[in-house]
Amino acid sequence: MASSLRTKQRLRVRSDIDAAALRLFVEHGYERVTTEEIAAAAGVSPSTYFRHVPSKVDLLLRPLRSSSAGIVALFSAYSGSDVIAGLVEAIRAQTSQIDPELHLRWRAVIRAVPGVLDRVALITETDRRELIRLAAERMGCDPERDWMPGTTVCSLLAVVEFGFRRWMGETDENVALIECIDSALQSYLACR
């Protein structure tokens, strides 16, 4: 019970730090905001901040890592056997559950930080391997011997990555991330 409470408190502190950082980045620009200002805005000490944030750039990448883990969790809970349908459902559900305004603010900050987009991976390597393992399980095969689970997962993730990159470069500031991902997925599924 105490461990569960500690976990909830840790998640709340991280959420407070992330929200404060994003607000300050939007208001003042990423480069101008100090870690001390983020800690103060989140209501934590600098030492608490550094326990939760290894580097300032991690604040920009953490939402993607969280989203990556969310896709794995949703795909793991998927009860059907159609791997592509399950992955599409998991990706759409994860993308849709985040406030579009939050996506737009995050995109504005990412665009303003030179080189950070090159460090962005929609799915961590660990989560990619887990998605392949789960796909292989649903397909009834060994992911080490059969290429189908890996090519299926990686192909679909490449399509989503393309949709994400299009969204990042979108000139219409009001286009939602889910719109670009849906367009990429629809195009991919139409070709199958």
JOURPE-V847678 format. One record per backbone hydrogen bond with DSSP energy under -1.0 kcal/mol. NH is the residue of the N-H (numbers start at 0). CO is the residue of the C=O. E is the energy in kcal/mol with one decimal. If there is no record, write none. Layout:
((NH,CO,E) (NH,CO,E))
//
This chain:
((4,0,-2.1) (5,1,-2.4) (6,2,-2.4) (7,3,-2.3) (8,4,-2.4) (9,5,-2.6) (10,6,-2.5) (11,7,-2.2) (12,8,-2.6) (13,9,-2.4) (14,10,-2.4) (15,11,-2.6) (16,12,-2.5) (17,13,-2.9) (18,14,-2.6) (19,15,-2.3) (20,16,-2.8) (21,17,-2.5) (22,18,-2.3) (23,19,-2.5) (24,20,-3.0) (25,21,-2.5) (26,22,-2.3) (27,23,-3.0) (28,24,-1.9) (37,33,-1.9) (38,34,-2.6) (39,35,-2.4) (40,36,-2.5) (41,37,-2.0) (43,38,-2.7) (48,44,-2.5) (49,45,-2.5) (50,46,-1.2) (51,47,-1.2) (51,48,-1.0) (52,48,-1.8) (58,55,-1.4) (59,56,-1.2) (60,56,-1.5) (61,57,-2.6) (64,60,-1.9) (65,61,-2.6) (66,62,-2.2) (67,63,-2.6) (68,64,-2.1) (69,65,-2.0) (70,66,-2.2) (71,67,-1.8) (72,68,-2.4) (73,69,-2.5) (74,70,-2.6) (75,71,-2.6) (76,72,-1.6) (85,81,-2.5) (86,82,-2.6) (87,83,-2.8) (88,84,-2.5) (89,85,-2.4) (90,86,-2.9) (91,87,-2.7) (92,88,-2.6) (93,89,-2.5) (94,90,-2.4) (95,91,-2.8) (96,92,-1.5) (102,98,-1.8) (103,99,-2.3) (104,100,-2.2) (105,101,-2.6) (106,102,-2.8) (107,103,-2.0) (108,104,-1.8) (109,105,-2.7) (110,106,-2.7) (111,107,-1.0) (112,109,-1.5) (115,112,-1.5) (118,115,-1.4) (119,116,-1.1) (127,123,-2.5) (128,124,-2.3) (129,125,-1.8) (130,126,-2.5) (131,127,-2.3) (132,128,-2.4) (133,129,-2.7) (134,130,-2.5) (135,131,-2.7) (136,132,-2.2) (137,133,-2.0) (138,134,-2.1) (139,135,-1.0) (140,135,-2.4) (144,141,-1.2) (145,141,-3.1) (150,146,-2.8) (151,147,-2.4) (152,148,-2.4) (153,149,-2.7) (154,150,-2.0) (155,151,-2.0) (156,152,-2.6) (157,153,-2.0) (158,154,-1.7) (159,155,-2.1) (160,156,-2.6) (161,157,-2.1) (162,158,-2.1) (163,159,-2.6) (164,160,-2.8) (165,161,-2.4) (166,162,-2.1) (167,163,-2.5) (168,164,-1.6) (174,171,-1.7) (179,175,-1.3) (180,176,-2.4) (181,177,-2.8) (182,178,-2.3) (183,179,-2.2) (184,180,-2.7) (185,181,-3.0) (186,182,-2.1) (187,183,-2.3) (188,184,-3.1) (189,185,-2.0))
//
